[in-house]
Amino acid sequence: MKKPKMQQQLIQLGNGAHALATQMLGNGDDAADAVHDSFVKVFKKPEAYDENKGPLTPWFLRVVRNQCLDLIRRRRPTEDTIDELSDSAPGPEASLEIIQRDQELRNALSTLSSAQREIIVLRDYMDLSYAEIASVLEIAQGTVMSRLHRARMALKEVIESHE
């Protein structure tokens, strides 16, 4: 893949990569650092991507995920927290009900393990296919389906317990 085309595609992945990193790290600033470091790594060695091995999106998200895991290993363990799910705030036309529902969802997500949040974000917020998620997480596609199901059931249980 030509370098300019790759750069353009990676830049378009920035918000999704940031959302994934935020979910993994629980902090928007750390997530921005992880995504930035991932971009630097990829732009320094664009030849590391082999388009014959699969699409760019899961490959880059795997780079971001690995960078987040490196940051997690380097820092002291802290309580899992959750930050905003996306970089864009709802517009002024958003109703109070939607804002409250979003807050309830963020609170419910924050009670899940980081692995459960990660798989929900990859599928339901970034709309990756099971195959792409399997590639990002380096697990079997069947494992993706079972983990996603368990994560959704756990999320449903948390939400129902607060109603």
Sequence and secondary structure as in RCSB ss.txt:
>XXXX:A:sequence
MKKPKMQQQLIQLGNGAHALATQMLGNGDDAADAVHDSFVKVFKKPEAYDENKGPLTPWFLRVVRNQCLDLIRRR
RPTEDTIDELSDSAPGPEASLEIIQRDQELRNALSTLSSAQREIIVLRDYMDLSYAEIASVLEIAQGTVMSRLHR
ARMALKEVIESHE
>XXXX:A:secstr
  HHHHHHHHHHTHHHHHHHHHHHHS HHHHHHHHHHHHHHHHH GGG  GGGS HHHHHHHHHHHHHHHHHHHS
         SSSS   TT  HHHHHHHHHHHHHHHTS HHHHHHHIIIIIS   HHHHHHHHTS HHHHHHHHHH
HHHHHHHHHHHT 
